[in-house]
Amino acid sequence: MTTNAIIARYAEVFLKRGRRAYFVRLLRDSLRRQVSGVGPFKVQDHHGFLLVVHGDAKGGVFPEFEVDEGLDAALKRTFGIVSYSPCQLVPREISIIDRAIHRIAVEDVKGATTFKVDSSRSDKDFPLNSMDLNRRLGAIVADVSGVRVRLKNPEVTVSCRIMSRFAALYVDVVRGHGGLPVGSAGRVALLLSGGIDSPVAGFLAMRRGCTVDAIHFEAAPYTTPQARAKVVDLARMLAAYEKNLRLKVVPFGAIQADLRDNAPGKLLVLLYRRFMIRIATRLAGELGALALVTGENLGQVASQTLENIAAIEAVSSLPVLRPLITWDKMETVALARSIGTYETSILPYDDCCSLFVPRHPETAAQADVLENVETGFDVEKMVTEAVAATETLEFWPTSKCEPSDP
């Protein structure tokens, strides 16, 4: 089908009642930012959906364009878009609609086994109602294509949407990730490791409207430059979904070595994580973040029992969000593959999470026990020095991360 526009639908955004205009504006701005990065497109706001057209569209003339991989990826990177359809916009004159449907019957229906026509009117002044349009257009398609009508589960659905000035005709509905537009739920700080889970947690936080910055704990010189490069690549992939992303790289190797040499072995992982949370909380204040986000999953490793999670979180003055807390690992892997982070995450370069790990870690720690161990360290000095030595990198959107169908 010839394409001169794209209908982008949203669902949850529409339920925001008094704040609907605010959410739609954020969604429109986000979609405009994404599509303008891959071509000369502009976004128009219509009642209940957004319309993507060529930048040269004016006066009712809509230049044709191709929905290539770059444009498809840009639409799928726009959280809040639940689905989209490449369409043909034509004047809403019935004779013109008839001719357009004739072409669609030849190009998109002929050769199929079954079809139906699904019409709707956002403008009730149009002389034909939805049922009349279905019968009229369905008769044309059946006559031209020779394909039989099937109203339930047809192979092809030809849709006709009557708007105030134009009619939109389309056959494909492509799924998006839905959710809320990035920026609508506040800023969070993601604890980004080089593993599979934390990039997915960041993606899910973005999907719920959060603007994400990231904090990575680097254990150099005990880890390699490749481990750092892997995290940088993951941060760049996540940045593709929003305006920009700041990555704070914290030098953490010295703290880990100090704890390794002077603290009980079975408590090391919990002590590492308590220091990470303290440092991340301090850096979150610099970033303007209202919460921390981690890739923790209940019971996945020894440090993620309920007792240990509580003991770790006790040192945070901010909420700690865990989008993956009940997920099965295979669910996380599937989403990582879909959004394009998996192959980078599994590169064989260890990060601080796998450094100096005891053979038999504590699985049911108490916060007061950990606090007692920490009295042997100058915690405030260690945290302050790590924060002062933190490096900041900034990433702007690219087309590197191209998600597949969710």
N, C-alpha and C positions, 0 to 999 in steps of 0.2 A: 504494500500500500504506500502511496506517496505521502510523505510526512511534511507538514509545514507548521506543526505545533505539538506540544506534549502536555497532556493533562496530568498534573501531579496532585494526588489526593492525600488528604490528611484525615485522621479520625479522632484520636484522643485530644488533639488541639482544639477541636470543635466543641468539646465539652466544658471549656473553661469559663463559660458564662461571662461574668463581668470583666474578666481579663482576656477574653478571646482575642480582641484586637491586638493586644500586646504580644500574645503567643504567635498569632498569624504574622505580625510584623517581623518577629525574630525568625520565624520559619522562612518567610520570603527573603529576608536578608541573607540567611544561610544558603538557601537554594541559589540565589543570585551570585553569591560568592563562589559557590562550587561550579556552576555552569559557565560563568564568565572566565574561569580558569582553563576551559577546554575549547572555547569558541566564542564567536560574537553573538551571544544570546542575551535576552532580557526576560524578566519575569513579571507577569501581570497577575494581579489579585482579582479573582472572581468569587462569587458567593459559593463557599464550600469547597473550593479547590484553587490551585495555582496553575497558571498557563505559561509554559516556556515557549517563546517564539524567537525567530531570528532577529538579530539586532537591527536589521534594515526594514523590519515590518512597520508599516504605517499606512494610514488611510484605508484600512481594510484589505491591504495587499500583504500576503504572508509568504515570503520566499521559502522554498523547499530546502530541506537539509537532511543529512543522514544521521541516524542515531547510532553512532559508532561506539567502540568499547570505552573511549574516554568519556563520552557523554553519559553512557549507561553507568559507569563507575561514579561519576559526579552526582547523579541522581540518587544512587544507593548510599553515598556518603552523607546524604542530607537526612539527619535524624528528624523524625516527624512526618516524613513522607511514607505512607503505608503502601502505596502502589502508584504506578504511572502507566500511561498509555500513549504511545505515538499515535497521532491522529491527523486527519485531514479536516482543516477548517474551511467551510464554504458558506456563502451567504445563505440565510435561512429561507430561501425560496424553494418551494417544493419541487419545481422542475429541475433546479440545480442539484438538489439533494438526490433526486431520482437518478440523474446522470452519474453522480459520484458513487451511488450504491451500485450502479451497473458496473462501473470499473472495479469496485471491490469484489463483486461477485465473480468477475473474470479472474482477477489477480489473487484473491485470498480465499475464495470459497470453492471454486471449481476444483474437483479432484478430491474433496473431502467426502466423508460418508454422511454426515448430518450437520445441520446448522439451525440457528434461531436468530431472530432479530430482537434486540432489547432496546427500547426507546424510552427517553425520559424528557421532561420539559421543566427547566428552571423558570421559563417564562410561559405562563398559562394563557397568554394572548395568542399564541400560535394556533391557527385554525384547526389543526388536527390534534386530537389527544393521543396519548401514548399507545392505546390499543389500535386506533386507526392507523398510526404510523407503522406499528408492527405488521399489520395486515398488508398495508400498501407496499412497504419496502420488502417484506418477506416474499410477496408475490413476485417482485422483480428479481430477487436473488434466486428463487426457485426456478423461474423461467429461464434465466440466463445461464445458471450453473448446472441445472439438472440435478441438484442435490436435494434430498428430502428434508423436510422440517422435522426437528425433534426438540421439544421444549424442555425436556429434562436431560441434563448432561450431554449436550450436543458437542460435536468435535470442534465446531467453530461458532463463536457468538459474535455477531455483527452489532455493534452498539451505535446508537444515534442519540446525541444529547443536544437538545434545542436550547440555545442561550438567547440573550437579549438581542444580539445582532447577527450571530452566526450559528451554524450547526457544526458539531464536532462528530466525526465518524471514525470509528476505530474497531480493531479486532483483537488486539493484544492487551493483556493486563499483566504488568511486570511487578513483582513484589519488591517492596522496600523494607527497611528495618523498623519503620514505625517509630514509636517513642515520642520524645519531646525535643524541640529544637535546642541545640547546644547554646548555653548561656541563659536558659530560662530557670535553672535551679541553683545557681550560685557556683562558686569555684571550690574545687577540692584538690588535694595533693595526693597523687598516686605513688605508693612505694613500688617502684618499678625495678624488678630484678631482670635477669636474662632468661627466665624460665617461661613456661607456657601460660601460667595462670594470671600473672599480674597484667600483661597487656590486654587480656580478655576482660579482666575486671575494670580496667580503664575504659575500654570500649563500652561496657555496659553502663558505667557511670555517665559517659557522654550520651548514651542512648536515653538516659533519664533526664537529660537537660543540663548536666553539669559541664562546666568548663574545667578541663583537666590540665594541671601542671604535674610534673613528675619529679621524684626524688630517688636517686640511685646511690646505693652504698657500695663504693669501690674499694676492694681489698688489696690494691697494689701496695707493695711489690709482690704480693703472694698470688695475684692473678695476672693474666696476660693482657696486653693491649687489645687483643682480639675480643676478650670478654667485654671490655669497655665499648668497642666498636659495635658489638652486637646490640648492646643496650641503646646506643645512639641510633642505630637503624630502627629499633622498635619504637623509640620516641618519635622518630621522623614519620613512621607509619601512622601512629596515633594522631600526629599533628595534622594529617590530611583531612581530618574530620572537623577541625575548628579553625578559628582565625590564626592562632599561633599557640605554641606550647613551649613553656620554659622547663628545662631539665636541670635540676640541681644535682651535681655529682659530689658526694661527700667522701672524703678520704677516711676510710674506716678500718684499714688494715692494722694500724697501730693500736686502736682500741681493742680489736679482736685478739691481737697478740698479747696485750696486757692482761686481758681477762683469762686467756688460755693459761698464762703462766702463774696466775695468782688467785684463781677461783676454782671451786669444785667442778670436776669435769662434767658430771651429769647435769649441771645447771647452765653450762656454757651457752647453749642455743637460746635459752630463755633470757639470759643476761644480754646476749647480743641484741635480741629483739627489743628488750626494754630500752637499751641505749638508742636503737634505731627510732623507736617511737618518740623518745625524748627529743632527739635531734630533729626528726620530721615535724614534730609539733612546733618547735622553734622556727623552722624554715617555713612552715605553713603560715605563720604570722607574717613573715616577710612577703609571702606570695599573695596574701589576702584570702587564703583558703579557709573555709568554714568547717572542713572535716578532712580526715585522712581516708584513703581507700587502699585496701590490700587485696591480694589474691588468695587469702586464706580460705581453706575448705575444711569443714568440721571432720576431724578424725583422719585426714589424709596423711599427715605425718605426726610424729610424736609431740611436736610443739603446738599442735592444733586440737588438742583435747579441750573440753570446756574449761577445766581447771587452769590449764596453761594459757588459754586465750584471755581468761579473766586476769591472771597474774601479769600478763604482758600489757594489757590495756589499762591496768591500774595507774600507769605513769602518764597517761595522756589526759590533757585537759580538753581535748576535742573529741567529737564522736568519731569512731572508727567504723567505716562502712565496709562490708564484706559481701560484694555482689554474688560471689561463688560459694557462699557458706554451705549450701545444701546440694550443690551440683555434683553429679557423677563425673569422674575424670574424663570419661569418653565424651560427655556433653561439652566439656570445656575444650577438649581437643577438636571436636567437630566445629565449634565456633571459631577457634583459632585458625583452622584450615580455611574456613569461609572468609574470614576477614584478612587473610594473607600474612598473619604473623607466625604461623606454626613453623615453617621451614627455617626462619631465622631463630626462633626460640630454641630449636633442638640442635643448633650448632654446638659442637662439643667443647665449649669453653666455660670452665667453672667460674662461678661468682662467689661473693662472700657467703651466700647461703649454704654452700657446700664446703666451706673452709673451717678447719679445726672442729669438726663435728664429733661429739663423743659416741662411742660404740653403744652405750646404754643410757640414753638421755632420760631425764625426769619426765614423767607423763602426767603427774598430778601435783604440780608445784603450788606452794602457798606464797602469796605476795610478801608476807612478813618475813619468810625465810630468805627470799631474794633481797629484800631491803636490808636484812642483817648482813648478808654477804657484801652488798654495795657500800656499806659503811667503811670497808677497807679501801675504798677508791675515792678519789676526788671527783665525784660525778659531775659537779657543776663545771669544773675546769675542763674535763674531758669533752663535755658537750659543747661548751663555749668555744674551745679551740677547733673542734670539728666544724662547727657552724662558720667560724671565721675563715677557715681554709676551704670552704665549699666553692666549687666552680659552677658558674651558670652558663648554660648553652641555650640558645633560642632557635626554634624551628618554625618555619612558615609553611603553609599548606603546599603540598606537591601532589602529583598524580601517581606517586609510587605505589601506594596501597590501593589495589583495585579489588573490592570485595566481590565474591561470587554471590549467586542467589542465596538468600538466607534460608 
